[in-house]
Amino acid sequence: MGLSLEDIKKRHDRAFSHNQETREKAADDLVFAWVSQWSDELLGNSQLQYRGEFDVLRKAIRQVSAQIRANPVQVDFRPKDANRDDDAELLDGIYRTEDARNTSIEAYNNAMQEQLSCGVGAWLLYNDYESTAAGDTHQVIRRRPLYEANNKVFWDPSARLLDKSDAGYCSLLHSYTEEALKDLVQELTGEPRDEVTLSHFATPEQGSAFSWVTRNAHYYVCEFFHREITRESRYRVRAPNGDELILSAGEVDPVREEMAAEGYVTSGTREIDRYRITRYLVTGDRILSQDTVPGEHIPVVPAYGERAFVEDEEHYEGLTRKAKDPQRLRNFNMSYLADITSRSPREKPVFFPEQILGFEFMYEESGADNNYPYVLQNRKTEAGEDLPLGAAATLPSPVIPQALGASLELTREAVEDVANAGLPQDIADPDVSGKAVYALQNRLDQQAVLFMDNFKHAKRRDGEIFASMAAEIYDAPRMVTVTKPDGTSSRQPMMAQVLDRDTGNLVSLNDLSGLEFEVLATIGPSFTLQKDQTLERIERIMDKLQPGDPVHHLLQLQYLSLVDGIDMAPVRKFVNRQMILQGYKEPETAEEHALIEQAAAEQQGPDPQTLLALSEASARENEGRAAIMNELNDARKLDIDQQRADNDSAKVEIDAAKAGVAIERDHADTFNKQVDTLMKLRYPPRLRQSVN
């Protein structure tokens, strides 16, 4: 049946009235921390002309916030079924992917900011639909910040636990303008926009303390989550292959006949108690929508600051509450000092009128406006009497009360006593090593640790809600993005059907449906800081090892796998392959498993059939090669014979040429001898020399 509008209003009014005083104080804290430190009654009627804000509190909030962000909460899922560790790793990767979305980061940061400022913040998890480029639509889990949770989130007054996991209901308020609310009503009900009427209830019922419509024409819509126990039937079903399955009635009833035809047999039934979460969206006069939320938890996560129950009423506060009085006093004192400086008379000389008679214009301006290199003064009166030289007196300068000076220092110390993050000054140097930064993490002030520990509770609750929702909405085959702790991501199939080699049956991998998880949350440094610490440790260990030591080689590979930088991706990829091939690292992806199989195949060599085929192919190749060699040898023999013939012919020609040269030489010798004989006969020796 569900709840009626009157039931919802009654529950909301009880939650609103339960700790109204605490919420009013927290609202003042939020205004003081972020809007104005002078807008309360204590200083509102001050006679000070200048009202400044000399905020020491904001610095403390920033420091604690920075420490929480520098030590993020790590959420880890542990399956209650010890054989489903792979599914837990898959959920870890999906959670990290959603955790890194902008809306999730904004939800965490807003809750943290309000946790530190007024003592409570919150965010909402909800299921949404995501469409792919191929047109497939799947459910996903998203987060939404709940701004001003102190005034907009109301819990079941009977809930006592820090994470509100024992609450029976939770009420959220969302403000709308008149136009926006009409659009919402039209979208949810289909009612024409022009016919939408908005009722102006002053209170949800007689005597209620809450106004559903404020004077600034903002309408509030209530998003109400109700948690109730329901009994469900669970069937023990035996599959045709003998496996035992536990299925809900909703899974079995629609396909009961088909399962029986395929050989599935129901062997037993039992009733179990489960929580069902119903979400209502209501205005002052109607319920706009009603639907069931995936999972068994109210999907609202509170993050508290300091918290206690006093006289059965919940009280909470942040850094602002105890720092308000010293911060007010500091603002007052600093503003009073400014007033003294700006409004009190400055030190001035006093003259008799006769001393500056005729030179008054030289004394009218003071400070930088007085551009005269010197001023004149009369020595005698008009009657010739001597006048005193110099000022007759001096007006005193403003005196700052001693108590004011002491108070300025005391107020700063008073604010820091209750709101200082306690940063150790001896290791606050930004250039310190990773070891010193690690020491910083271990020496955080207990005040910061308190807020960090409560935020850890909130993140653990977020993980419980996420796991419960994921077990229901990730119910169909799809590809999901899985993020590793180092920030790298990959795409993995969910509910992929593969053949089990041992049984021959189809099994589903990465199936989260129906699984239950234990959620662990730990506070620690960021992955980047942990990596820097690891690199420093590896360097120190390597310095103590010999270069030929196998451990030294392993540490070298590990060091290179952690080094970041421009164009270092190929190096890390090569190192990762080497570590896998050398057995230093287990393969994780399908590509890495294929690499191992390829390496193993290369080491084992081919099988006998492959060897026979290779032998036959080699024999055929050798026969072909021999035939080709014979042809080449025959051709080479012909070439040699031809070369020999050419050489013999050339030899004959050379011998003939040599004989011709010898004949020519003999002819030349004979001719020269004949010339010499004629010269001797015709010319005497003296004339023969001149002729020569």
C-alpha positions, 0 to 999 in steps of 0.5 A, a space after each residue: 500500500 505504501 504511506 499516505 501524504 499525512 503519514 509522510 508529513 507526520 514523520 517529517 514533522 517529528 524529525 524536524 522537531 527532534 533536534 531543532 535547537 541543534 540545527 539552529 545553532 549549526 545554521 548560525 555556525 554555517 552563516 558565521 563561517 561562510 557569510 558574515 561574522 557580524 550578522 548576529 545580535 552580539 555585535 550587530 548593535 556595536 557603535 564601531 564605525 569600522 567592522 572588519 573580519 580578521 578571519 583566523 577560523 577560515 585558515 584552520 578549516 582549510 588546513 583540516 580540509 587539506 589534511 583530509 583530502 591528502 589522506 583519502 579514505 580507501 574503500 575495499 569490498 570483501 565478499 562474504 563468499 570466499 570464492 568470489 574474490 574476483 567479483 570483489 576486485 571488479 566491484 572495487 574497480 567500478 567503485 573507484 571509477 564512480 568515485 572519480 566522477 565530478 559529481 562524486 568529488 563535489 558531493 564529498 567536498 561539499 559534505 566535508 566543508 559543511 562537516 567542518 563548518 557546522 558539524 554535519 554534511 551529507 550526499 545522496 546516491 541514486 540510480 540513473 540510466 546511461 545510454 551508449 552510442 550503440 543505443 544500449 541503456 544501462 543503470 548506473 550509480 551516481 552521487 549528488 551533493 546535498 547542500 545545507 544538509 543541516 537544514 535540508 536532511 532530517 533523520 528518523 529520531 530513533 536512529 542512533 548510529 553515526 552512519 544512520 544505518 538504523 534509521 527507518 526513514 529520511 526526509 530531504 527538502 529541495 527548494 523550487 521556484 513556482 515555475 520550476 515546480 510547475 515543470 516538475 509536476 507536469 513531468 511527473 504527473 502529465 498534468 498540463 502546466 497551466 492547470 497545475 495548482 500549488 497549495 500554500 500550506 502554512 504547516 503540514 498539519 495543525 501545530 507543525 513547526 515547519 513551513 512548507 512555503 517560505 516568504 521568498 516564494 520558494 516551494 519545498 518538495 520533500 524527497 522521502 525515503 522509507 525503509 521497511 522489512 518485507 518477507 521474500 520467498 527464496 527457492 532452492 533450484 537444482 540445475 540440469 548439470 547438478 548445480 544448486 541455485 538460490 533464486 528469488 520468487 521474482 526470478 523464478 515465477 515468470 519463467 517457472 514453466 520454461 525452467 521445468 521444461 529445461 530440467 530445473 527442479 525446485 528442491 525447497 523453499 524458505 522465507 527470508 527478511 529483506 529491507 525494501 526502500 521506497 522513495 516518495 516525492 511529495 509537495 504540500 498537497 500531493 504525492 508526485 511519484 512513488 518508486 522502489 530504490 535498488 538495494 536495502 539501505 536508505 541512499 543518504 550518507 551523513 558525515 558528522 563532525 563532533 557528535 554526542 547525545 545529551 538528554 536523548 537529543 542529538 547534538 553536533 558541531 564543527 570547528 566554528 562553534 567553539 571558535 566563534 567567541 574568540 573570533 568575534 572578540 578578535 574582530 571587535 578589537 581589530 576594528 576598534 584599533 582601526 577606529 582609534 587610528 582613523 577617528 582619533 586626532 593626530 599629533 599636531 603643534 599649537 601656535 599663538 595666532 601672532 606667531 603665524 599671522 600672515 602665514 596661516 596658509 602654510 599650516 592649513 595642509 598637512 602630510 603629503 599635501 604640504 608641499 612647502 620646503 619650509 614654513 615661516 613664522 613671525 619673530 615679532 608682533 606688529 608692536 615689535 615685541 618678541 614672539 616665542 619661537 617654535 610651537 607653544 604646545 603639541 596635541 597628544 597622539 591617540 593612545 592605544 590601551 595596553 589591554 587592547 594590544 594584549 587582547 589581540 594576541 590572546 584572541 588569536 591564540 584562543 581561536 587557534 586553541 580550538 580550531 588550529 589543525 596542529 601542523 608540525 612546523 618542523 616538517 612543514 617545509 614543502 621541499 621535504 622528502 617523502 619520509 618527512 611527509 610520512 612523518 607529518 601524516 603520523 603527527 596530525 593533531 588529534 582534532 583533525 583525526 577526529 573529523 577524518 575518522 568520522 568521514 571514514 565512517 561516512 565513506 564506509 557507509 557509502 560503500 555499503 549502499 553502493 554494494 547493495 545497489 550494485 548487486 541489483 542494477 548490474 544485472 545484464 551483460 555490459 561493458 564497464 570501466 574498471 579503475 585500478 588504484 594507480 588511476 589506470 582504467 580498462 574495459 571489462 565485460 560483466 556477466 560474460 558467458 564462458 565455457 567451463 573446461 572442467 564441467 563443459 557448462 556455461 558460467 557467468 564471469 563478473 556477476 555481481 547479482 545476489 552477492 553480499 559484501 563486507 565493506 572496509 574503509 581505511 585512512 591513508 596517504 594518496 596513491 601518489 604519496 605512497 608511490 613516492 615513499 615506495 621509490 625512496 625505499 627501493 633506492 635505499 634497498 638498492 644501495 645495499 645490494 650488489 649489481 649482480 644480485 637478482 633482487 637488485 635486478 627485480 628492484 630496478 624493474 619495479 623502480 622503472 615501473 613506478 616512474 612517471 614522466 613525459 614519454 615514459 609509457 613505453 618504458 613502463 610497458 616494456 618493464 611490465 612485459 619483462 616482469 611478467 615473462 621473468 615470473 616477477 609479476 602475475 598476468 592480469 589482463 587477457 593480453 598479459 595471459 596471451 604473452 605468457 602462453 606465447 612464451 611457454 609455446 616458444 620454450 616447449 617447441 612444436 608438437 610431433 605433427 608440427 615437426 613432421 610437417 616441418 620436416 616434409 616441408 624442409 625436404 621439399 624445400 631441399 629438393 627444390 633447392 638442389 634442382 635449382 643448384 644443378 641448374 645454376 651449376 650447369 649454367 655456370 659450367 657453360 659460362 666457364 667453357 665459354 670463358 675458356 674459349 674466349 681466353 684462348 682466342 684472346 691468347 692467340 691475338 696477344 701472341 700475334 700482336 707480340 710477333 707484329 711488334 717484334 717484326 716492327 722493331 726489327 724493321 726499325 733497327 735495320 732502317 736506323 743502321 742504314 741511316 747511320 751508314 749513309 751519314 758516315 759516307 756523305 758527311 765528315 765527322 764535324 758536319 755530322 755533329 752539327 746535322 745531328 
